[in-house]
Amino acid sequence: MGGGAGTMRPAQKPRSRPVGASGNNAAPMIVVLIRHAQAIEATPGVPDGDRWLTPKGRKVARKVGSWLAKP
């Protein structure tokens, strides 16, 4: 009487996955999403990429850059 609908199987151990993306034991990758710093208000005729950062935007951008540069 094997394999019927009422037969219970032992739980399977989950398969382990490699830590690194390449299949080795490399450190896991960290993804950081950053929104652009504060820029001046949109002006008609000025493309979005040409707007410069406000003083606050420059200050925050420097802080974020320093944080990202840390090992």
Buried (B, 14 or more C-beta within 10 A) or exposed (E): EEEEEEEEEEEEEEEEEEEEEEEEEEEEEEEEEEEEBBBEEEEEEEEEEEBEBBEEBEEBBEEBEEEEEEE
